Amino acid sequence: MTALNRLADKLEDEGGVDVLERAATTDPAEAFAVTQRAIASALKVIMRADDSSGIIGDACRRLLDLHAATAGPAMAAPAKLVTWLIAFQFDQECDFFPIDPVRYAPALGEVGMAAYRRRLAERRATLGPEPDRGESWRSPNARDWFTIHSNDQRLAVLDRDIEAIITTHARDQRVPAWLQDTAVAFAEIGEYDLAIEWAQRAVAHPTGGHQAITAARYLAELVAAHRPDALVDATRATFDRWPTAGHAAALRSAVGTDWPQLREHVLTHLRRAPRGGGHLRAHHPREPALAWTLAHELDLTDGDLWSRLLTAYEKVDALATLPMHTRLVIDQLGVANAQNYRYAARRLARMRRLASDTPQATEVDQLIADLRQEHRRRPRLQQEFTAAGLP
């Protein structure tokens, strides 16, 4: 047994996949054969092991990627490959990991792909009357129908069949996500005008909701790549419909130097948004600079939100956060209790770390001295300051 073959029995060790990936560049045939064995072993392991860490699942996905990538260079026999593809999708216990027949098309060739389609048709015929796509989950053959329908979608993409893509992806157009799926499929085959059209339909879908918002972000990606002149209009329409800090960030990025002309428009919409500062709470990790600016301009008073913003913005400009840290300390000390003293002391210690080796270090220490003097009749405060290592 070669060293590569021994790796197939040690799939919980993701390092074995690294070796296989390297081997694929010099001996794709052996790497393909061992990978196929390794996949079988990995699926048995994951069905019975605790994969809370996700290590085994990640290894399985990498093995499946490698299997698809090496099938062609390994000159895998199309008939055997068809048998494996069908068995993998329909006949094994583990159904956690989908495979994409489009990736195997070069290895299968025309003859192999025709055989693959025949095998799918045979499977379909054994399942009885086909349920409505939205109700297939109720069928006793739900797993098989799901696999059949997934293949229908991918083969429509392989065929570059516009009508088939619409039929298999958009279905009855009941939900925005299906329309976005259609847009993604059209983008995959280079039909970008159609992709943008279907993404727009997803955004405008009457049900709205988070799926429409997700589609709006995808539409912005398409427009930025293929119709850059329309990007500002697209991002502004999204912000006006869903005024959040994240969409404000996208609009600001799109308009560039013209931002001052839209700044008041954006702030007005954010002030009127029912969630108010909640939008900043949700989006500040992604756009800390914008969230920081908007929080000041909206004159937010939510101490918890400011605390979160400070954590994010310290990575952008640590010293600029010191005045707001000071404000929060003073607000906390406005209510006399031990918990507030402790929180204030920790924040002051954090300010000292941020200001260390800068001219502001002296100012922070002076603030601490002033607070000790101001609250000299609060022994518990003095204790908490000392416990936090404050001067």
Secondary structure, DSSP 4 states (H G I P E B T S, - for coil): --HHHHHTT-TT-THHHHHHHHHTTT-HHHHHHHHHHHHHHHHHHHHHS--TT-HHHHHHHHHHHHHHHHHTTTT--HHHHHHHHHHHHHTSS--S----HHHHHHHHHHHHHHHHHHHHHHHHHHT-SPPPGGGGGGSTTHHHHHHHHHHHHHHHHHHT-HHHHIIIIITT--SHHHHHHHHHHHHHTT-HHHHHHHHHHHHT-TT-HHHHHHHHHHHHHHHHHH-GGGHHHHHHHHHHHS--HHHHHHHHHHHGGGHHHHHHHHHHHHHHSTTTTHHHHHHTTT-HHHHHHHHHHTT---HHHHHHHHHHHHHHHTGGGHHHHHHHHHHHHTS--HHHHHHHHHHHHHHHHHHTTSTHHHHHHHHHHHHHHHTTT-HHHHHHHHHTT--
